[in-house]
Amino acid sequence: MIRGLAVTFTSLAFFTACNGGGPAATDASTTTGTGTGATTDTPTTTDAPTTTGGPDLPTLHGVADLHLHMFAEEAFGGGWFHGSHAGPGDVALAPCDGGDPGDHARLKDDLAPLLGECEGMSLADLAKLVPLVSVIAAPGGGEVVSEFVSQIPGSTGDTGEHKARVDGWPGFQGWPRWDAIAHQQVWEEHLHAAYMAGLRLEVVSAVSNDWLCRAIAEENLERPQCDEMEDVKVQLELAHQFVETHDWAEIALTAADARRIVGEDRLALVLSVEASHLMQQGDWKPQLDELYALGVRTLQPVHQLDNRFGGAAPHNNIFHIAQYAENCHIDMDCGITQGGVTLGFDVDADCRNTLGLTAEGEQLANAMMDLGMLVDAAHLSEKGVRDLHALAVARDYYPFYVSHGHFREMLPADKAREEKTTPVWIVEHLREVGGIFGIRTGHEEVNTYEPSDVANTCHGSSRSFAQSYDFARLGLKVAVALGSDLNGFIQQVRPRFGVDACSASFPTEARCQARDELAGGPAPLGTGFDEAGLGHIGLLPDLLADLDQLGTDTTPLRDSADAFVRMWERAEAPRSGPADPAGDLDASGIVALPPHAQREAEFPEECGDSYCEASLKAGEACRFDAECVSGTCTGAGDCGAPKGTCA
């Protein structure tokens, strides 16, 4: 019995393609079984692992998701996410604190102390360089940021006081849905639904960021000391507790474990860590041993901020401010924070972080390779990736991977400017060492990849995902998996139908795309995915089902568990030379989307405002007659102020 929110199994093809879907469903909150526990002996960094696989082994069937934050209610001092990964649905997914939306995802009113104290630069002076600072540092700035933090085009947000989502309490309107960044997306029974539909390998990443923890209202924190590694250990212990009570899942400690678990039609969990100040204090070597003993077999050397191991790829300007609070660095070589200024990061003229792997970062990567662990290059600066690649080549092309990323060449120019995006040359490196790429199930619009059979006509939806996915499999020819980043403070695939359909575009184009999708696109699946998008882990099968009916070949995704396990087996086995010379990589066929302003100029307009013809049904709010299917907008004022109603 699936409690709380309805869960549906949408694709029989998905189910049968993955070894029959596994053992019979059980109540995820009461099943018992055997797990791995956390009793692995403390490792030494000199014992090389043995070979566990080879090319003659049978293909594993099942989907791999390379980046998921299942226990993120314990991240950031336990003060950001509402809901639980476990328990009955009416508890785990209950409305926020019985009706008080301020019990989580709310920043403290005074954020000025978090902006740093830098000699010779007052906050007032800094605000002149970066006006964003004046908003954050102002009295009540935390409330402004809380409400703004998830407000991207097409989103109404779910942080702060949830003002845009409140329609009378108790009750949080619109959860789960694609743009929720503060409410649980990985409930155990939703995970079980994904498993029953073919998910066979999940990289579970324990996550935290101490700057965000310190920014959260103190009364909401469970661990106000804001120790990232303490948050990480709490999450890792929860992972072990989870497999002790769910016999359909097991933590994989070796590639052989992963192959066996997937081959048994169960879910292999691979533990990872994503922390901005990874092992920041003291000698990191015994700390790595401790993480290994807790079952961690992969991790990211960096996340969001530069640390003792290397430089991060900057993207979100709130983390530029967090970096500035640590080092007081102001860079004028290239501006990515605001105007011509970059805060915190030392960048070159192309806005690329000048810091690669540090000496300790190289030592960490080598120690991980000694242990047969997998280095995740997500969030690493481009210089850091080059350094990691050099180390991998020196180790007979030891594999590394990117757990969650976006292809730079597929993104509009403003997004592609971010170093966090993945250029083609990094994909070449992945193929050369036998790595894999996890495609972020993201929300943005993308350029058109002409060789794809899927039309790029609903921005931010599964059509957009299909463009990037087809670029990966047809052009880059890289091994791919999903990189959902659920519970990762990030928006997801938007719906093709409903009020949020195609909403990564500007409103006029989005309305026309939604109108045309409803009229001529593949039909809705008949599940929550249609209008809520990728709102939780249980809807991953719906994403693949929608990709199927759009006309792309999802076989590589459905067999991505095999690609991950073979990468891990390569890490544990003797190697000789490159895994793949990548000579057939082809990055052509991309047609860049024109800017919004150019596209909007192609639509009709009235009173200086563009509109989509015949896109609004009877009863919907309208500005102009031509917007309505009926051709009549009743009660609208001059130039649509106030709005009327379509007849």
Secondary structure, DSSP 4 states (H G I P E B T S, - for coil): ---SS------HHHHHHTGGG-SPP--TTT-------S-PPPP-TT-PPPP---TTSPPP-SEEEEEE-TTGGGSGGGTS-BS-SSS-HHHHT-SGGGT-TTSSS-B-S--GGGG--BTTB-HHHHHHH-HHHHHHHSTTHHHHHHHHTT--TT----STT-GGG-SSSS--TT-S-TT-SSB----HHHHHHHHHTTEEEEEEEEEE-HHHHHHB-GGG-S-TT--HHHHHHHHHHHHHHHHHS-TTEEE--SHHHHHHHHHTT-EEEEEEEEETTTT-SS-HHHHHHHHHHTTB-EE-S--SS-BTTB-B----HHHHHHHHHHH--EE-SS-SSBTTBEESS-B-TTS-BS--B-HHHHHHHHHHHHTT-EEE-TTB-HHHHHHHHHHHHHTTS--EEEEEE-BGGGS-HHHHTSTTSB-HHHHHHHHHHT--EEEE---S---EETT-SS---STTSHHHHHHHHHIIIIII---EEEE--BTSS---PPPSSSTTTTTTS-HHHHHHHHHHHHHHSPPP-SSTHHHH-S-SGGGHHHHHHHHHHHT---HHHHTHHHHHHHHHHHHHS---S-S---TT-----EEPPPPHHHHHTTS-EETTEE--TT-B-TTSEESSGGGBTTS-EET--GGGSS-EEE-
